[in-house]
């Protein structure tokens, strides 16, 4: 009888434990269900709030695309954006009016492109193909890292400087001693930060002009072409010039910011180099102290250009200003004023 009583007590305890477990599972299920419903409602609300700032990228993802491979990244990276919503349109209209007030009575022509990476607000003023000057070096950098990514060249490959490589103009390599050894990485850095013409020409010879232009086309930059090396006055006299447009530059810098040019490894690397630009007499000039700008400048006779990514407390935007037929000092001031207006309007409306 004692054994039967003990067995009965054990059985009762097991039943109670089982009931507690079932009850706990039911409570946990109710809590989880409530959380999922709340999460879905919050997500739906968030998406609804962003409707006015929707972007139609025209891109489709495919499982066959190799996200690590540079070739597939270049093939799928041509982004087209469109703006919707009254707020976006009114912001664009105001910014357009503010910029036109600055440039309307100025000598020469200005072509300007702007892209806000947060609101996707964008504009282009006076779209046209323009003389690239040193802006073309941005595309030389991209193809250099493209070939490094593909294993065609090595970033640590060493090149020995000779007198035949040296050309004048911007940069410090023309005054370096023959026999100076430089890596591909160092040449890219000098080409961007100092706009070094000798470094640029060495890289063009190494990666080839045809490959640079092929990649330019794959990136959707239809107004951009490299037809001569730096300081090649003979080719220039034959009518060979390097061209780009504010829209192309805005397009490529937006891709870099979004890691849609060469991908997450090399795009941030290129932005870091652009942040170390030594010529800050245009886009950054009138911006608040400490503002980070990743940009590339370009100068020729009667040409002043600048294009970059501007980082603000509210996010980043891209601004590109190209000019021709200008007085150099005046144009630098105009670009700085345009930059200041864009900065102020972007912060007040983002």
ABEGO torsion letter per residue (X at the ends): XAAAAAAAAAAAAAAAAAAAAAAAAAAAAAAAAAAAAAAAAAAAAAAAAAAAABBBAGBBBBAABBAABAAAAAAAABBBBBBBEAAAAAAAAAAAAAAAAAAAABBEBBBBBBBBAAAGBBBBBGBBBBBAEAAAAAAAAAAAAAAAAAGABBAABBBBBBAAABBBEBEAAAABBBGBBBBAAAAAAAAAAAGBAAAAAAAAAAAEAAAAAAAAAAAGBAABBBABBBGBAAAAAAGBBBBBBAAAAAAAAAAAAAGABAEAAAAAAAAAAAAABABAABAAAABBBGBBBBBBBBBBBGBBBBBBBBBBAAEBBBBBBBBBGBBAAAAAAAAAAAAAAAAAAAAAAX
